[in-house]
């Protein structure tokens, strides 16, 4: 009897952007590091995405624990056809990534200097977490959670 195939891990979340440099700077300030940057092009790549012949610059950002990644993509061809950057938190589909941070207030202030905006307020959930959503460059929505020590 053969074992059913199953997910082994999640490799990354992808975000399409217009300015890789600006978004890389934002995620670097957040604490991720640039793992690599490359041009992906040609018919083979389009067979995976269903977009045909494509030309895209990709940057991979990795979390400090090396377990999670965000793949940032800037498409040259084909052109981007939809823009969900200003979708509210209750919009259907993928919306945000959540990061656990050590000092939410200090980090929010640093990210504001890069143009990030607090979506609502920093709130406390019971005696467990302080939480907030911020919008970074290009309207990217990020959740921040600071675990409270009891």
N, C-alpha and C positions, 0 to 999 in steps of 0.2 A: 504494500500500500504506500503510495507517495504522499508526502506532506503537501498541504495546500500552500501556495505562494502567499506571502504576507509582506506588509511594509516592514522594513528593517530599521529605517530612520527617516527623518525629514532632512533633506539636504539644504534647501534654501527657499526663500520667498523672492519672487521677481517683481521689480518695480520699473516701469518705463518712464524715463525722464527726458527733458530737453537739454539740461546742463549737467553733465557728469561731474565736472569739477566742483560746482557749487554743492551738489548733493553729497559727493564724497567728503567734502569739508564738513558738512553738517553731521554725517554719520561718524566721522573721525572725532569731532567734538563730543559726540554722544558716547564715545569710547570704543567704537569698532575700529578695526584696522583694515587697510586696503591689502587684500591678499593677492590680487592680480588684476590686470587690465589688458584687454585684447580686442582685436577686430575679428568678428565672426561673419563670414560672407560665403555666398555661393549657393548653388542649387541644393547641396546636401543638407544645409542648415534649414532651408525652406521646406524640405521634405518633413522635417521634425515638427516645425511650427505650423505648416500648412499655408505659409505665406509666399511660396515660390522662391525665386531668386531674391536673396536678401543681403543687406549690408548693415551690420549693427555693431556698435562698440559696447563692450560689456566690461563692467567692473564688479569684482566680487569683494564684498565687505564681510569680515568675520568677527564674531563676538569675542570678548577677552577669554572665554573658556574654550574657544575653538570648536564649540558644538553647533553653533547656528550661523547661517549666512544669509545675506541679502544680495541678490544679483541685480545690479542696476544696469539697465539697457537703454542706449540711445540709438534709435533707428534712423539710418540715413535713407534706406530703401527697404521695403516700401514705406511710404509716409504713414505717420500715425493717423488713425481714423476716428478716435474717440478720446474724450477728455473727461475723466472722472475726478479730477483733483479737488474740486470743491464740493464733492458729495458729502452730505451730512452723515453723522455716525449711524443713523438708522437706514442708510441706503443698502440695497441688496448687493450681494457679491463681496469679494475681498475688500477690506477697507483699511486695516491697520495692523501694525505689529506692536506687541507689548514688550517692554524691557523692564527688568528689575534693576533698580539703581540704588546707590548707597545714600545719596542726599538729594532728594527731589528738588528742594528749594534752590540749592546752589546750582544744580544742573539746569533748571528752568531759566535762571538768570543768565547763565552762560549762553544757552541756546537762543535766548531773546536777542542777545548781541549779534547773532547771525541772522536775525530776521524772523525767528520762530515766534508764533503767537499761541498763547494759551487759549484753548477752545472754550472752556468753561472755567472752573475753579479747581484748585488743588483741594481734594476732600479726603476725609478720613473714613475708612470703612471699619466699623467696630474698633477693636484693639489690634487689628491685623495689618492693615496697609494704609498708606496715603497714596492717592491715585490722581492722575490727570491725563488729559489728552492735549497734545500740542500739534500745531501745523508747522512743518518746516518748509524748506524751499520747495517751490512748485506745488504747494498745498499738501505735501505728504503728511498723512496723519500717523502719529506715533503715540502710543500709550506708555506712560511711565508709572511704575509702582515701587514704592519704598516700603519694605517690610519693617514693621515696628517691632522692636525688641521689648519683650515684657519682662 
